[in-house]
Amino acid sequence: MIEVNERVEAPASAQAVWDILSNPQAVVECVEGAQLGDKHDDGTFDASMVVKFGPAKVKFTTRIALELDPATRTGNVSARGKDNQGGTRVRATMKFGVVENAGAPGCAIPITAEVEVGGKLAHLVETGAALVVKRMTKDFTERLAARCAAA
């Protein structure tokens, strides 16, 4: 099990950031290698994501469920999927919120997540997870900041 506890700072109001984070297409545009697919009748989405582990690239296809609470600006995301070879399974849950920074401009996004990887790439994923998560969080933060500045 890989656990993630991050706090992302965003250079915009909490409402402006919430407007982006509550739009699945806008979020996907902030994640390198991610694509959003069809929306299903039950509200879930198909999605795919290419993740780099050193020189290796792995494409995962997933089904994503999203629960949003606009009143509290919080959300829950759950995803289940597998790699393009079918030998590695991934299951993830993430909770996030958008909160005003006390006495400072912008807002913060606290994120907690758990990712479970099984199958033939599990060892590779687990050994490089900290570096991959750090890189992905940095990339996401930069893309979100650019999107907030453009909004």
CNS distance restraints for C-alpha pairs under 8 A (distance, minus, plus):
assign (resid   1 and name CA) (resid 114 and name CA) 6.62 0.50 0.50
assign (resid   1 and name CA) (resid 115 and name CA) 5.77 0.50 0.50
assign (resid   1 and name CA) (resid 116 and name CA) 4.79 0.50 0.50
assign (resid   1 and name CA) (resid 117 and name CA) 7.13 0.50 0.50
assign (resid   2 and name CA) (resid 114 and name CA) 5.60 0.50 0.50
assign (resid   2 and name CA) (resid 115 and name CA) 5.01 0.50 0.50
assign (resid   2 and name CA) (resid 116 and name CA) 6.32 0.50 0.50
assign (resid   2 and name CA) (resid 126 and name CA) 7.19 0.50 0.50
assign (resid   2 and name CA) (resid 129 and name CA) 7.36 0.50 0.50
assign (resid   3 and name CA) (resid 112 and name CA) 7.46 0.50 0.50
assign (resid   3 and name CA) (resid 113 and name CA) 5.76 0.50 0.50
assign (resid   3 and name CA) (resid 114 and name CA) 4.64 0.50 0.50
assign (resid   3 and name CA) (resid 115 and name CA) 6.50 0.50 0.50
assign (resid   4 and name CA) (resid 111 and name CA) 7.40 0.50 0.50
assign (resid   4 and name CA) (resid 112 and name CA) 5.37 0.50 0.50
assign (resid   4 and name CA) (resid 113 and name CA) 4.90 0.50 0.50
assign (resid   4 and name CA) (resid 114 and name CA) 6.27 0.50 0.50
assign (resid   4 and name CA) (resid 133 and name CA) 7.88 0.50 0.50
assign (resid   5 and name CA) (resid 110 and name CA) 7.58 0.50 0.50
assign (resid   5 and name CA) (resid 111 and name CA) 5.76 0.50 0.50
assign (resid   5 and name CA) (resid 112 and name CA) 4.62 0.50 0.50
assign (resid   5 and name CA) (resid 113 and name CA) 6.71 0.50 0.50
assign (resid   6 and name CA) (resid 110 and name CA) 5.92 0.50 0.50
assign (resid   6 and name CA) (resid 111 and name CA) 5.15 0.50 0.50
assign (resid   6 and name CA) (resid 112 and name CA) 6.55 0.50 0.50
assign (resid   7 and name CA) (resid 108 and name CA) 6.51 0.50 0.50
assign (resid   7 and name CA) (resid 109 and name CA) 5.50 0.50 0.50
assign (resid   7 and name CA) (resid 110 and name CA) 4.31 0.50 0.50
assign (resid   7 and name CA) (resid 111 and name CA) 6.01 0.50 0.50
assign (resid   8 and name CA) (resid 108 and name CA) 5.60 0.50 0.50
assign (resid   8 and name CA) (resid 109 and name CA) 4.99 0.50 0.50
assign (resid   8 and name CA) (resid 110 and name CA) 6.37 0.50 0.50
assign (resid   8 and name CA) (resid 111 and name CA) 7.76 0.50 0.50
assign (resid   8 and name CA) (resid 141 and name CA) 6.54 0.50 0.50
assign (resid   9 and name CA) (resid 106 and name CA) 7.30 0.50 0.50
assign (resid   9 and name CA) (resid 107 and name CA) 6.01 0.50 0.50
assign (resid   9 and name CA) (resid 108 and name CA) 4.50 0.50 0.50
assign (resid   9 and name CA) (resid 109 and name CA) 6.34 0.50 0.50
assign (resid   9 and name CA) (resid 141 and name CA) 7.59 0.50 0.50
assign (resid  10 and name CA) (resid  17 and name CA) 7.40 0.50 0.50
assign (resid  10 and name CA) (resid 106 and name CA) 5.62 0.50 0.50
assign (resid  10 and name CA) (resid 107 and name CA) 5.36 0.50 0.50
assign (resid  10 and name CA) (resid 108 and name CA) 5.87 0.50 0.50
assign (resid  10 and name CA) (resid 109 and name CA) 7.48 0.50 0.50
assign (resid  10 and name CA) (resid 141 and name CA) 7.48 0.50 0.50
assign (resid  10 and name CA) (resid 144 and name CA) 7.34 0.50 0.50
assign (resid  10 and name CA) (resid 145 and name CA) 5.85 0.50 0.50
assign (resid  10 and name CA) (resid 148 and name CA) 7.68 0.50 0.50
assign (resid  11 and name CA) (resid 105 and name CA) 6.93 0.50 0.50
assign (resid  11 and name CA) (resid 106 and name CA) 4.40 0.50 0.50
assign (resid  11 and name CA) (resid 107 and name CA) 6.64 0.50 0.50
assign (resid  11 and name CA) (resid 145 and name CA) 6.18 0.50 0.50
assign (resid  11 and name CA) (resid 148 and name CA) 6.88 0.50 0.50
assign (resid  11 and name CA) (resid 149 and name CA) 7.37 0.50 0.50
assign (resid  12 and name CA) (resid  16 and name CA) 6.26 0.50 0.50
assign (resid  12 and name CA) (resid  17 and name CA) 6.44 0.50 0.50
assign (resid  12 and name CA) (resid 105 and name CA) 7.28 0.50 0.50
assign (resid  12 and name CA) (resid 106 and name CA) 4.44 0.50 0.50
assign (resid  12 and name CA) (resid 107 and name CA) 6.35 0.50 0.50
assign (resid  12 and name CA) (resid 145 and name CA) 7.99 0.50 0.50
assign (resid  12 and name CA) (resid 148 and name CA) 6.04 0.50 0.50
assign (resid  12 and name CA) (resid 149 and name CA) 7.37 0.50 0.50
assign (resid  13 and name CA) (resid  17 and name CA) 6.33 0.50 0.50
assign (resid  13 and name CA) (resid 100 and name CA) 7.18 0.50 0.50
assign (resid  13 and name CA) (resid 105 and name CA) 7.61 0.50 0.50
assign (resid  13 and name CA) (resid 106 and name CA) 5.22 0.50 0.50
assign (resid  13 and name CA) (resid 107 and name CA) 5.98 0.50 0.50
assign (resid  14 and name CA) (resid  18 and name CA) 5.98 0.50 0.50
assign (resid  14 and name CA) (resid  98 and name CA) 5.84 0.50 0.50
assign (resid  14 and name CA) (resid  99 and name CA) 6.00 0.50 0.50
assign (resid  14 and name CA) (resid 100 and name CA) 5.69 0.50 0.50
assign (resid  14 and name CA) (resid 106 and name CA) 7.05 0.50 0.50
assign (resid  14 and name CA) (resid 107 and name CA) 5.45 0.50 0.50
assign (resid  14 and name CA) (resid 108 and name CA) 7.77 0.50 0.50
assign (resid  15 and name CA) (resid  19 and name CA) 6.09 0.50 0.50
assign (resid  16 and name CA) (resid  20 and name CA) 6.65 0.50 0.50
assign (resid  16 and name CA) (resid 148 and name CA) 7.15 0.50 0.50
assign (resid  16 and name CA) (resid 151 and name CA) 7.81 0.50 0.50
assign (resid  17 and name CA) (resid  21 and name CA) 6.16 0.50 0.50
assign (resid  17 and name CA) (resid  98 and name CA) 7.26 0.50 0.50
assign (resid  17 and name CA) (resid 107 and name CA) 7.98 0.50 0.50
assign (resid  17 and name CA) (resid 148 and name CA) 6.82 0.50 0.50
assign (resid  18 and name CA) (resid  22 and name CA) 5.78 0.50 0.50
assign (resid  18 and name CA) (resid  73 and name CA) 6.41 0.50 0.50
assign (resid  18 and name CA) (resid  98 and name CA) 6.47 0.50 0.50
assign (resid  19 and name CA) (resid  23 and name CA) 6.59 0.50 0.50
assign (resid  20 and name CA) (resid  26 and name CA) 5.75 0.50 0.50
assign (resid  20 and name CA) (resid  27 and name CA) 6.59 0.50 0.50
assign (resid  21 and name CA) (resid  26 and name CA) 6.98 0.50 0.50
assign (resid  21 and name CA) (resid  27 and name CA) 5.74 0.50 0.50
assign (resid  22 and name CA) (resid  27 and name CA) 7.86 0.50 0.50
assign (resid  22 and name CA) (resid  68 and name CA) 6.91 0.50 0.50
assign (resid  23 and name CA) (resid  27 and name CA) 6.39 0.50 0.50
assign (resid  24 and name CA) (resid  28 and name CA) 6.21 0.50 0.50
assign (resid  24 and name CA) (resid  36 and name CA) 7.78 0.50 0.50
assign (resid  25 and name CA) (resid  29 and name CA) 6.32 0.50 0.50
assign (resid  25 and name CA) (resid  36 and name CA) 6.61 0.50 0.50
assign (resid  26 and name CA) (resid  30 and name CA) 6.73 0.50 0.50
assign (resid  27 and name CA) (resid  31 and name CA) 6.80 0.50 0.50
assign (resid  28 and name CA) (resid  32 and name CA) 7.91 0.50 0.50
assign (resid  28 and name CA) (resid  34 and name CA) 5.77 0.50 0.50
assign (resid  28 and name CA) (resid  35 and name CA) 6.18 0.50 0.50
assign (resid  28 and name CA) (resid  36 and name CA) 6.55 0.50 0.50
assign (resid  29 and name CA) (resid  34 and name CA) 7.32 0.50 0.50
assign (resid  29 and name CA) (resid  35 and name CA) 7.77 0.50 0.50
assign (resid  30 and name CA) (resid 139 and name CA) 7.87 0.50 0.50
assign (resid  30 and name CA) (resid 140 and name CA) 5.39 0.50 0.50
assign (resid  30 and name CA) (resid 141 and name CA) 7.97 0.50 0.50
assign (resid  30 and name CA) (resid 143 and name CA) 5.04 0.50 0.50
assign (resid  30 and name CA) (resid 144 and name CA) 5.78 0.50 0.50
assign (resid  31 and name CA) (resid 136 and name CA) 7.60 0.50 0.50
assign (resid  31 and name CA) (resid 139 and name CA) 7.27 0.50 0.50
assign (resid  31 and name CA) (resid 140 and name CA) 5.52 0.50 0.50
assign (resid  31 and name CA) (resid 143 and name CA) 7.63 0.50 0.50
assign (resid  32 and name CA) (resid  50 and name CA) 7.95 0.50 0.50
assign (resid  32 and name CA) (resid 136 and name CA) 7.84 0.50 0.50
assign (resid  32 and name CA) (resid 139 and name CA) 7.34 0.50 0.50
assign (resid  32 and name CA) (resid 140 and name CA) 7.53 0.50 0.50
assign (resid  33 and name CA) (resid  49 and name CA) 5.22 0.50 0.50
assign (resid  33 and name CA) (resid  50 and name CA) 4.87 0.50 0.50
assign (resid  33 and name CA) (resid  51 and name CA) 6.93 0.50 0.50
assign (resid  34 and name CA) (resid  47 and name CA) 7.25 0.50 0.50
assign (resid  34 and name CA) (resid  48 and name CA) 5.64 0.50 0.50
assign (resid  34 and name CA) (resid  49 and name CA) 4.14 0.50 0.50
assign (resid  34 and name CA) (resid  50 and name CA) 6.48 0.50 0.50
assign (resid  35 and name CA) (resid  47 and name CA) 5.60 0.50 0.50
assign (resid  35 and name CA) (resid  48 and name CA) 5.29 0.50 0.50
assign (resid  35 and name CA) (resid  49 and name CA) 6.31 0.50 0.50
assign (resid  36 and name CA) (resid  45 and name CA) 7.14 0.50 0.50
assign (resid  36 and name CA) (resid  46 and name CA) 6.28 0.50 0.50
assign (resid  36 and name CA) (resid  47 and name CA) 4.47 0.50 0.50
assign (resid  36 and name CA) (resid  48 and name CA) 6.65 0.50 0.50
assign (resid  37 and name CA) (resid  45 and name CA) 6.29 0.50 0.50
assign (resid  37 and name CA) (resid  46 and name CA) 4.64 0.50 0.50
assign (resid  37 and name CA) (resid  47 and name CA) 5.01 0.50 0.50
assign (resid  37 and name CA) (resid  48 and name CA) 7.59 0.50 0.50
assign (resid  38 and name CA) (resid  45 and name CA) 5.66 0.50 0.50
assign (resid  38 and name CA) (resid  46 and name CA) 5.42 0.50 0.50
assign (resid  38 and name CA) (resid  47 and name CA) 7.80 0.50 0.50
assign (resid  39 and name CA) (resid  43 and name CA) 6.26 0.50 0.50
assign (resid  39 and name CA) (resid  44 and name CA) 5.81 0.50 0.50
assign (resid  39 and name CA) (resid  45 and name CA) 4.42 0.50 0.50
assign (resid  39 and name CA) (resid  46 and name CA) 6.59 0.50 0.50
assign (resid  40 and name CA) (resid  44 and name CA) 5.40 0.50 0.50
assign (resid  40 and name CA) (resid  45 and name CA) 6.00 0.50 0.50
assign (resid  40 and name CA) (resid  46 and name CA) 7.94 0.50 0.50
assign (resid  43 and name CA) (resid  65 and name CA) 6.98 0.50 0.50
assign (resid  43 and name CA) (resid  66 and name CA) 7.79 0.50 0.50
assign (resid  44 and name CA) (resid  63 and name CA) 6.60 0.50 0.50
assign (resid  44 and name CA) (resid  64 and name CA) 5.41 0.50 0.50
assign (resid  44 and name CA) (resid  65 and name CA) 4.62 0.50 0.50
assign (resid  44 and name CA) (resid  66 and name CA) 6.90 0.50 0.50
assign (resid  45 and name CA) (resid  63 and name CA) 5.63 0.50 0.50
assign (resid  45 and name CA) (resid  64 and name CA) 5.10 0.50 0.50
assign (resid  45 and name CA) (resid  65 and name CA) 6.62 0.50 0.50
assign (resid  46 and name CA) (resid  61 and name CA) 7.42 0.50 0.50
assign (resid  46 and name CA) (resid  62 and name CA) 5.86 0.50 0.50
assign (resid  46 and name CA) (resid  63 and name CA) 4.71 0.50 0.50
assign (resid  46 and name CA) (resid  64 and name CA) 6.30 0.50 0.50
assign (resid  47 and name CA) (resid  61 and name CA) 5.85 0.50 0.50
assign (resid  47 and name CA) (resid  62 and name CA) 5.25 0.50 0.50
assign (resid  47 and name CA) (resid  63 and name CA) 6.20 0.50 0.50
assign (resid  47 and name CA) (resid  64 and name CA) 7.00 0.50 0.50
assign (resid  48 and name CA) (resid  59 and name CA) 6.90 0.50 0.50
assign (resid  48 and name CA) (resid  60 and name CA) 5.48 0.50 0.50
assign (resid  48 and name CA) (resid  61 and name CA) 4.30 0.50 0.50
assign (resid  48 and name CA) (resid  62 and name CA) 5.93 0.50 0.50
assign (resid  49 and name CA) (resid  59 and name CA) 5.57 0.50 0.50
assign (resid  49 and name CA) (resid  60 and name CA) 5.31 0.50 0.50
assign (resid  49 and name CA) (resid  61 and name CA) 6.62 0.50 0.50
assign (resid  50 and name CA) (resid  57 and name CA) 6.40 0.50 0.50
assign (resid  50 and name CA) (resid  58 and name CA) 5.48 0.50 0.50
assign (resid  50 and name CA) (resid  59 and name CA) 4.21 0.50 0.50
assign (resid  50 and name CA) (resid  60 and name CA) 6.29 0.50 0.50
assign (resid  51 and name CA) (resid  57 and name CA) 5.60 0.50 0.50
assign (resid  51 and name CA) (resid  58 and name CA) 5.33 0.50 0.50
assign (resid  51 and name CA) (resid  59 and name CA) 6.35 0.50 0.50
assign (resid  51 and name CA) (resid  60 and name CA) 7.82 0.50 0.50
assign (resid  52 and name CA) (resid  56 and name CA) 5.74 0.50 0.50
assign (resid  52 and name CA) (resid  57 and name CA) 4.44 0.50 0.50
assign (resid  52 and name CA) (resid  58 and name CA) 6.45 0.50 0.50
assign (resid  52 and name CA) (resid 132 and name CA) 7.54 0.50 0.50
assign (resid  53 and name CA) (resid  57 and name CA) 6.12 0.50 0.50
assign (resid  53 and name CA) (resid  58 and name CA) 7.69 0.50 0.50
assign (resid  53 and name CA) (resid 124 and name CA) 7.73 0.50 0.50
assign (resid  53 and name CA) (resid 125 and name CA) 7.23 0.50 0.50
assign (resid  53 and name CA) (resid 128 and name CA) 6.80 0.50 0.50
assign (resid  53 and name CA) (resid 132 and name CA) 6.87 0.50 0.50
assign (resid  58 and name CA) (resid  83 and name CA) 6.55 0.50 0.50
assign (resid  58 and name CA) (resid  84 and name CA) 7.34 0.50 0.50
assign (resid  59 and name CA) (resid  83 and name CA) 5.45 0.50 0.50
assign (resid  59 and name CA) (resid  84 and name CA) 5.56 0.50 0.50
assign (resid  60 and name CA) (resid  81 and name CA) 6.50 0.50 0.50
assign (resid  60 and name CA) (resid  82 and name CA) 5.34 0.50 0.50
assign (resid  60 and name CA) (resid  83 and name CA) 4.13 0.50 0.50
assign (resid  60 and name CA) (resid  84 and name CA) 5.93 0.50 0.50
assign (resid  61 and name CA) (resid  81 and name CA) 5.39 0.50 0.50
assign (resid  61 and name CA) (resid  82 and name CA) 5.70 0.50 0.50
assign (resid  61 and name CA) (resid  83 and name CA) 6.25 0.50 0.50
assign (resid  61 and name CA) (resid  84 and name CA) 7.00 0.50 0.50
assign (resid  62 and name CA) (resid  79 and name CA) 6.14 0.50 0.50
assign (resid  62 and name CA) (resid  80 and name CA) 5.29 0.50 0.50
assign (resid  62 and name CA) (resid  81 and name CA) 3.92 0.50 0.50
assign (resid  62 and name CA) (resid  82 and name CA) 6.62 0.50 0.50
assign (resid  63 and name CA) (resid  79 and name CA) 5.51 0.50 0.50
assign (resid  63 and name CA) (resid  80 and name CA) 5.52 0.50 0.50
assign (resid  63 and name CA) (resid  81 and name CA) 6.26 0.50 0.50
assign (resid  64 and name CA) (resid  77 and name CA) 6.92 0.50 0.50
assign (resid  64 and name CA) (resid  78 and name CA) 5.69 0.50 0.50
assign (resid  64 and name CA) (resid  79 and name CA) 4.43 0.50 0.50
assign (resid  64 and name CA) (resid  80 and name CA) 6.85 0.50 0.50
assign (resid  65 and name CA) (resid  77 and name CA) 5.73 0.50 0.50
assign (resid  65 and name CA) (resid  78 and name CA) 5.26 0.50 0.50
assign (resid  65 and name CA) (resid  79 and name CA) 6.40 0.50 0.50
assign (resid  66 and name CA) (resid  75 and name CA) 7.22 0.50 0.50
assign (resid  66 and name CA) (resid  76 and name CA) 5.89 0.50 0.50
assign (resid  66 and name CA) (resid  77 and name CA) 4.70 0.50 0.50
assign (resid  66 and name CA) (resid  78 and name CA) 6.70 0.50 0.50
assign (resid  67 and name CA) (resid  75 and name CA) 5.52 0.50 0.50
assign (resid  67 and name CA) (resid  76 and name CA) 5.11 0.50 0.50
assign (resid  67 and name CA) (resid  77 and name CA) 6.45 0.50 0.50
assign (resid  68 and name CA) (resid  73 and name CA) 7.46 0.50 0.50
assign (resid  68 and name CA) (resid  74 and name CA) 6.08 0.50 0.50
assign (resid  68 and name CA) (resid  75 and name CA) 4.41 0.50 0.50
assign (resid  68 and name CA) (resid  76 and name CA) 6.58 0.50 0.50
assign (resid  69 and name CA) (resid  73 and name CA) 5.66 0.50 0.50
assign (resid  69 and name CA) (resid  74 and name CA) 5.35 0.50 0.50
assign (resid  69 and name CA) (resid  75 and name CA) 6.10 0.50 0.50
assign (resid  70 and name CA) (resid  74 and name CA) 6.80 0.50 0.50
assign (resid  72 and name CA) (resid  97 and name CA) 7.79 0.50 0.50
assign (resid  73 and name CA) (resid  97 and name CA) 5.63 0.50 0.50
assign (resid  73 and name CA) (resid  98 and name CA) 5.60 0.50 0.50
assign (resid  73 and name CA) (resid  99 and name CA) 7.77 0.50 0.50
assign (resid  74 and name CA) (resid  95 and name CA) 7.45 0.50 0.50
assign (resid  74 and name CA) (resid  96 and name CA) 5.65 0.50 0.50
assign (resid  74 and name CA) (resid  97 and name CA) 4.14 0.50 0.50
assign (resid  74 and name CA) (resid  98 and name CA) 6.56 0.50 0.50
assign (resid  75 and name CA) (resid  95 and name CA) 5.76 0.50 0.50
assign (resid  75 and name CA) (resid  96 and name CA) 5.39 0.50 0.50
assign (resid  75 and name CA) (resid  97 and name CA) 6.31 0.50 0.50
assign (resid  76 and name CA) (resid  93 and name CA) 7.26 0.50 0.50
assign (resid  76 and name CA) (resid  94 and name CA) 5.65 0.50 0.50
assign (resid  76 and name CA) (resid  95 and name CA) 4.58 0.50 0.50
assign (resid  76 and name CA) (resid  96 and name CA) 6.59 0.50 0.50
assign (resid  77 and name CA) (resid  92 and name CA) 8.00 0.50 0.50
assign (resid  77 and name CA) (resid  93 and name CA) 5.63 0.50 0.50
assign (resid  77 and name CA) (resid  94 and name CA) 5.08 0.50 0.50
assign (resid  77 and name CA) (resid  95 and name CA) 6.48 0.50 0.50
assign (resid  78 and name CA) (resid  91 and name CA) 7.58 0.50 0.50
assign (resid  78 and name CA) (resid  92 and name CA) 5.60 0.50 0.50
assign (resid  78 and name CA) (resid  93 and name CA) 4.35 0.50 0.50
assign (resid  78 and name CA) (resid  94 and name CA) 6.38 0.50 0.50
assign (resid  79 and name CA) (resid  90 and name CA) 7.87 0.50 0.50
assign (resid  79 and name CA) (resid  91 and name CA) 5.67 0.50 0.50
assign (resid  79 and name CA) (resid  92 and name CA) 5.17 0.50 0.50
assign (resid  79 and name CA) (resid  93 and name CA) 6.48 0.50 0.50
assign (resid  80 and name CA) (resid  89 and name CA) 7.67 0.50 0.50
assign (resid  80 and name CA) (resid  90 and name CA) 5.79 0.50 0.50
assign (resid  80 and name CA) (resid  91 and name CA) 4.49 0.50 0.50
assign (resid  80 and name CA) (resid  92 and name CA) 6.56 0.50 0.50
assign (resid  81 and name CA) (resid  89 and name CA) 5.85 0.50 0.50
assign (resid  81 and name CA) (resid  90 and name CA) 5.33 0.50 0.50
assign (resid  81 and name CA) (resid  91 and name CA) 6.53 0.50 0.50
assign (resid  82 and name CA) (resid  86 and name CA) 5.73 0.50 0.50
assign (resid  82 and name CA) (resid  87 and name CA) 7.26 0.50 0.50
assign (resid  82 and name CA) (resid  88 and name CA) 5.49 0.50 0.50
assign (resid  82 and name CA) (resid  89 and name CA) 4.30 0.50 0.50
assign (resid  82 and name CA) (resid  90 and name CA) 5.80 0.50 0.50
assign (resid  83 and name CA) (resid  87 and name CA) 6.60 0.50 0.50
assign (resid  83 and name CA) (resid  88 and name CA) 5.46 0.50 0.50
assign (resid  83 and name CA) (resid  89 and name CA) 6.61 0.50 0.50
assign (resid  87 and name CA) (resid 119 and name CA) 5.53 0.50 0.50
assign (resid  87 and name CA) (resid 120 and name CA) 5.69 0.50 0.50
assign (resid  87 and name CA) (resid 121 and name CA) 7.48 0.50 0.50
assign (resid  88 and name CA) (resid 117 and name CA) 7.00 0.50 0.50
assign (resid  88 and name CA) (resid 118 and name CA) 5.60 0.50 0.50
assign (resid  88 and name CA) (resid 119 and name CA) 4.29 0.50 0.50
assign (resid  88 and name CA) (resid 120 and name CA) 5.60 0.50 0.50
assign (resid  88 and name CA) (resid 121 and name CA) 5.75 0.50 0.50
assign (resid  88 and name CA) (resid 122 and name CA) 6.88 0.50 0.50
assign (resid  89 and name CA) (resid 117 and name CA) 5.70 0.50 0.50
assign (resid  89 and name CA) (resid 118 and name CA) 5.10 0.50 0.50
assign (resid  89 and name CA) (resid 119 and name CA) 6.08 0.50 0.50
assign (resid  90 and name CA) (resid 115 and name CA) 7.03 0.50 0.50
assign (resid  90 and name CA) (resid 116 and name CA) 5.67 0.50 0.50
assign (resid  90 and name CA) (resid 117 and name CA) 4.58 0.50 0.50
assign (resid  90 and name CA) (resid 118 and name CA) 6.44 0.50 0.50
assign (resid  91 and name CA) (resid 115 and name CA) 5.80 0.50 0.50
assign (resid  91 and name CA) (resid 116 and name CA) 5.20 0.50 0.50
assign (resid  91 and name CA) (resid 117 and name CA) 6.60 0.50 0.50
assign (resid  92 and name CA) (resid 113 and name CA) 7.09 0.50 0.50
assign (resid  92 and name CA) (resid 114 and name CA) 5.59 0.50 0.50
assign (resid  92 and name CA) (resid 115 and name CA) 4.30 0.50 0.50
assign (resid  92 and name CA) (resid 116 and name CA) 6.23 0.50 0.50
assign (resid  93 and name CA) (resid 113 and name CA) 5.48 0.50 0.50
assign (resid  93 and name CA) (resid 114 and name CA) 5.46 0.50 0.50
assign (resid  93 and name CA) (resid 115 and name CA) 6.64 0.50 0.50
assign (resid  94 and name CA) (resid 111 and name CA) 6.99 0.50 0.50
assign (resid  94 and name CA) (resid 112 and name CA) 5.68 0.50 0.50
assign (resid  94 and name CA) (resid 113 and name CA) 4.10 0.50 0.50
assign (resid  94 and name CA) (resid 114 and name CA) 6.56 0.50 0.50
assign (resid  95 and name CA) (resid 111 and name CA) 5.78 0.50 0.50
assign (resid  95 and name CA) (resid 112 and name CA) 5.36 0.50 0.50
assign (resid  95 and name CA) (resid 113 and name CA) 6.27 0.50 0.50
assign (resid  96 and name CA) (resid 109 and name CA) 6.48 0.50 0.50
assign (resid  96 and name CA) (resid 110 and name CA) 5.62 0.50 0.50
assign (resid  96 and name CA) (resid 111 and name CA) 4.54 0.50 0.50
assign (resid  96 and name CA) (resid 112 and name CA) 6.57 0.50 0.50
assign (resid  97 and name CA) (resid 109 and name CA) 5.45 0.50 0.50
assign (resid  97 and name CA) (resid 110 and name CA) 5.78 0.50 0.50
assign (resid  97 and name CA) (resid 111 and name CA) 7.03 0.50 0.50
assign (resid  98 and name CA) (resid 107 and name CA) 6.83 0.50 0.50
assign (resid  98 and name CA) (resid 108 and name CA) 5.84 0.50 0.50
assign (resid  98 and name CA) (resid 109 and name CA) 4.74 0.50 0.50
assign (resid  98 and name CA) (resid 110 and name CA) 7.05 0.50 0.50
assign (resid  99 and name CA) (resid 107 and name CA) 5.59 0.50 0.50
assign (resid  99 and name CA) (resid 108 and name CA) 5.34 0.50 0.50
assign (resid  99 and name CA) (resid 109 and name CA) 6.42 0.50 0.50
assign (resid 100 and name CA) (resid 106 and name CA) 6.74 0.50 0.50
assign (resid 100 and name CA) (resid 107 and name CA) 4.45 0.50 0.50
assign (resid 100 and name CA) (resid 108 and name CA) 6.39 0.50 0.50
assign (resid 101 and name CA) (resid 105 and name CA) 6.54 0.50 0.50
assign (resid 101 and name CA) (resid 106 and name CA) 6.18 0.50 0.50
assign (resid 101 and name CA) (resid 107 and name CA) 4.82 0.50 0.50
assign (resid 101 and name CA) (resid 108 and name CA) 6.35 0.50 0.50
assign (resid 117 and name CA) (resid 121 and name CA) 7.93 0.50 0.50
assign (resid 117 and name CA) (resid 122 and name CA) 5.34 0.50 0.50
assign (resid 117 and name CA) (resid 125 and name CA) 7.46 0.50 0.50
assign (resid 117 and name CA) (resid 126 and name CA) 7.82 0.50 0.50
assign (resid 118 and name CA) (resid 122 and name CA) 5.09 0.50 0.50
assign (resid 121 and name CA) (resid 125 and name CA) 6.11 0.50 0.50
assign (resid 122 and name CA) (resid 126 and name CA) 6.02 0.50 0.50
assign (resid 123 and name CA) (resid 127 and name CA) 6.15 0.50 0.50
assign (resid 124 and name CA) (resid 128 and name CA) 6.41 0.50 0.50
assign (resid 125 and name CA) (resid 129 and name CA) 5.57 0.50 0.50
assign (resid 128 and name CA) (resid 132 and name CA) 6.18 0.50 0.50
assign (resid 129 and name CA) (resid 133 and name CA) 5.89 0.50 0.50
assign (resid 130 and name CA) (resid 134 and name CA) 6.12 0.50 0.50
assign (resid 131 and name CA) (resid 135 and name CA) 6.16 0.50 0.50
assign (resid 132 and name CA) (resid 136 and name CA) 6.03 0.50 0.50
assign (resid 133 and name CA) (resid 137 and name CA) 5.94 0.50 0.50
assign (resid 134 and name CA) (resid 138 and name CA) 6.20 0.50 0.50
assign (resid 135 and name CA) (resid 139 and name CA) 6.17 0.50 0.50
assign (resid 136 and name CA) (resid 140 and name CA) 5.99 0.50 0.50
assign (resid 137 and name CA) (resid 141 and name CA) 6.01 0.50 0.50
assign (resid 138 and name CA) (resid 142 and name CA) 6.24 0.50 0.50
assign (resid 139 and name CA) (resid 143 and name CA) 6.23 0.50 0.50
assign (resid 140 and name CA) (resid 144 and name CA) 5.96 0.50 0.50
assign (resid 141 and name CA) (resid 145 and name CA) 6.01 0.50 0.50
assign (resid 142 and name CA) (resid 146 and name CA) 6.22 0.50 0.50
assign (resid 143 and name CA) (resid 147 and name CA) 6.16 0.50 0.50
assign (resid 144 and name CA) (resid 148 and name CA) 6.08 0.50 0.50
assign (resid 145 and name CA) (resid 149 and name CA) 6.15 0.50 0.50
assign (resid 146 and name CA) (resid 150 and name CA) 6.26 0.50 0.50
assign (resid 147 and name CA) (resid 151 and name CA) 6.25 0.50 0.50
